[in-house]
């Protein structure tokens, strides 16, 4: 059973913070929230990313969420701005327990961002450092992981599609506790509710298995 949510237009200049906004979903979410009238504090890691993202309503900030000084500066910037803080989109986050904080989970499936490409590059770098024995054991698996990642990205939704759902959750008066974005994510969420974890752990690797290539004869 699904329920509709009421969406409200934010007051002009209401504040939203988006972490991990250098690229992909974070950058798209920052732009989408700005389009909807928010003033967005967008956390990025490099000045070149800040320059690419900056606009009238998007204010990039250099932010490493593992750096306490960066976090303190962000909190001070938000607290002394005079605007109401509507939402923190914790796109780059760490797990912290906290009483009285409303949490909404957005679960995207395959998304066409640079993350898969970086993962593929990491897999190739790791493979380059393997010993001959490790190559014999793991080359087929590494190839399957790379092929799966390439397929995952090619069939994925654009980052803007996820950004729209994030913005819908931010602007809803009564947001749902969980949003699945994409058919693959919706299927997995439903499976997780119906199928025992151990069975699910056996089902999910089958997708990887479909990308395994037979070993080349020596």
Residue pairs with C-beta under 8 A, 6 or more apart in sequence:
3 176
5 168
5 172
5 173
5 174
5 175
5 176
6 172
6 173
6 174
7 168
7 171
7 172
7 173
8 171
8 172
8 173
9 36
9 37
9 171
10 36
10 37
10 38
10 86
10 171
11 37
11 84
12 37
13 37
13 38
13 39
13 83
14 37
14 38
14 39
14 83
14 84
14 86
15 38
15 39
15 40
15 41
15 78
15 81
15 83
15 84
15 85
15 86
16 33
16 38
16 39
16 40
16 41
16 85
16 86
16 87
16 88
16 89
16 170
17 40
17 41
17 43
17 74
17 78
17 85
17 87
17 88
17 89
18 26
18 29
18 30
18 33
18 40
18 41
18 42
18 43
18 89
18 91
19 26
19 43
19 63
19 65
19 88
19 89
19 90
19 91
19 92
19 93
20 26
20 43
20 65
20 91
20 92
20 93
21 27
21 29
21 30
21 40
21 42
21 43
21 44
21 49
21 53
21 60
21 91
22 44
22 45
22 46
22 49
22 53
23 49
23 113
23 114
24 111
24 113
24 114
24 115
24 159
25 91
25 108
25 111
25 113
25 159
25 162
25 163
25 166
26 42
26 43
26 89
26 91
26 92
27 42
27 49
27 53
27 159
28 158
28 159
28 160
28 162
28 163
29 89
29 91
29 162
29 163
29 166
29 167
30 40
30 42
30 53
30 58
31 53
31 55
31 58
31 163
32 160
32 163
32 164
32 166
32 167
33 40
33 87
33 89
33 167
33 170
34 40
34 55
34 56
34 57
34 58
36 167
36 171
37 57
38 57
38 86
39 57
39 59
39 83
40 57
40 58
40 59
41 59
41 61
41 74
41 77
41 78
42 53
42 58
42 59
42 60
42 61
43 60
43 61
43 62
43 63
43 65
43 74
43 92
44 50
44 53
44 60
44 61
44 62
44 63
45 62
45 63
45 64
46 62
47 62
49 60
50 60
50 61
50 62
51 60
53 60
54 60
61 73
61 74
61 77
62 70
63 70
63 71
63 74
64 70
65 71
65 92
65 93
65 94
66 94
78 85
86 170
87 170
89 166
89 170
103 177
104 169
104 175
104 176
104 177
104 178
104 179
105 177
105 178
105 179
106 162
106 165
106 166
106 169
106 179
106 181
107 178
107 179
107 180
107 181
107 185
107 188
107 189
108 157
108 162
108 165
108 181
108 182
108 185
109 156
109 157
109 180
109 181
109 182
109 183
109 184
109 185
109 186
109 188
110 152
110 153
110 155
110 156
110 157
110 182
110 184
111 156
111 157
111 158
111 159
111 161
111 162
111 181
111 182
112 153
112 154
112 156
112 157
112 158
112 159
113 153
113 156
113 159
116 149
116 150
116 152
116 153
116 156
117 153
119 149
120 146
120 149
120 150
123 142
123 145
123 146
123 149
124 146
126 142
127 135
127 138
127 139
127 142
130 138
140 212
140 213
140 215
141 212
143 211
143 212
143 213
144 208
144 209
144 211
144 212
144 213
145 208
145 211
147 211
147 213
148 207
148 208
148 211
151 211
156 182
157 181
157 182
161 181
161 182
162 181
165 179
165 181
168 175
168 179
169 175
169 176
169 179
178 189
180 186
180 188
180 189
191 200
191 203
192 200
195 203
